Amino acid sequence: MTIPSPLDEVHRELGAAFTDFAGWSMPVRYGSELAEHRAVREAAGLFDLSHMGEIEVTGPGAAAALNYALVGNLASVKVGRARYSMLCAEDGGVLDDLVTYRLADERFLVVANAANVDVVARALAGRAEKFDAQVTDRSREFALIAVQGPNSADILRAVSDADLGGLKYYASMEATVAGIDLLLARTGYTGEDGFELYCSPEQAPALWRALTEAGEPHGLLPAGLASRDTLRLEAGMPLYGHELSSGMTPFEAGLGRVVKFEKEGDFVGRKALQARSEQSPERVLVALAGEGRRAPRAGYAVLGPDGERNVGEITSGALSPTLGYPIAMAYISAGLSETGTALTVDVRGKSLPVTVTALPFYQR
Amino acid sequence: MHIPENLRYTEDHEWLLLDGELATVGVTDFAQDALGDVVFVDLPDEGDAIVAGEACGEIESTKSVSELFAPVAGEVVEVNKAVVDAPELVNSDPYGDGWLFRVRVEELPELLDAEDYAVVLKEA
């Protein structure tokens, strides 16, 4: 039994194709996923991300609790700003990657991947026990709609008086959009300028329709999870379950910078991560670019330049809609991770030559 | 979902246009819709002998790879080069310009007519 999005009826009216994602039934595309991808790069796209989890951490000890629970320094985040961070296990393995908004001095909203909401909510609650803080899973109280793309600010301006010029990247504010009070954040997962709007599930359909109408003259298209995945891949952003997992620490993923050893006090995973940071990892995450139209896909083996030795595995891959050639991310032996290194990917028995390249593949 | 009356179908969502000993093969409107945007097609070569029910190529969309099954046994006599260069033809015109290849049929298995195929789709 899958959970329908609060926008399910709207998606059905639009003729969406659905996919099961972490127990939710979500739109994978409405028409052509390539057209949806292009709309986000060149105009704007409208996404339903209501499957994401929202966990509130409040109280005088909220900042200290999050500093203990997550690897980042959440106490240093100013009110109205947001921070990308990770929840790690005692052994340093990544349990989820998260965006945390500081809504007030003693109030944070932690946004978790749909598949990990229960893990995150339980871990936060357990880790917050010795602090003066409350952890509440509010996932079912929020719908999440994202407007992403170069025209997204113009679209928002048509339906809101909010000071968008004052709302920086990775900042949030309370705002009224199309008459609906909500949390407006300048965040996203596409590599474009854009906004994420957290509102009540009851008001989500009205908000979606208002944004659709406001977006029409600006080239806005509804966009599904298929385009979201190719957009984030081009932008070099990791996806939990692909680039990130409990078997990896942030260091293998090239995201060691999110671990803040210099912050005060202990945090879960500190010891293991400290040790990890002092060794060079055996496998590292790299970006690969190929030629032609055939894409490496998650799980495919990466071989040495001779096409013989297995040196790694693809975590995500696609024919890049923007660049027109195959792109992928992969974990490979650290010795072969230098930019320019020639490797091959076993694409169902055929060798595809690829080159290690720098992330991101695409930058606006 | 469009199902032309003059074609024959397989349960793997391929269509055949029979013309004497030649059969033109493509994928159905349902298949192209389920696949999403087709970005790559790998077709058999002209002169290849294909065996009914066995994989003879691949269709890749942004999100998936699907095998193409030979709907009949025979020799491939023509491959649609236009669809190799522009795989999106599979989406835009699955029963027309998006055809995939032509076979000289040696053995024709039992195929579905439009009515049977509509039943398959209803049950899918």
Interface residues (C-beta under 8 A of the other chain):
Chain A: A17 V28 R29 S32 E33 L34 A226 D229 T230 R293 R294 A295 R297 A318 L319 P321 R348
Chain B: D33 A34 G36 D37 V39 F40 D42 E58 E60 T62 K63 V65 P87 N91
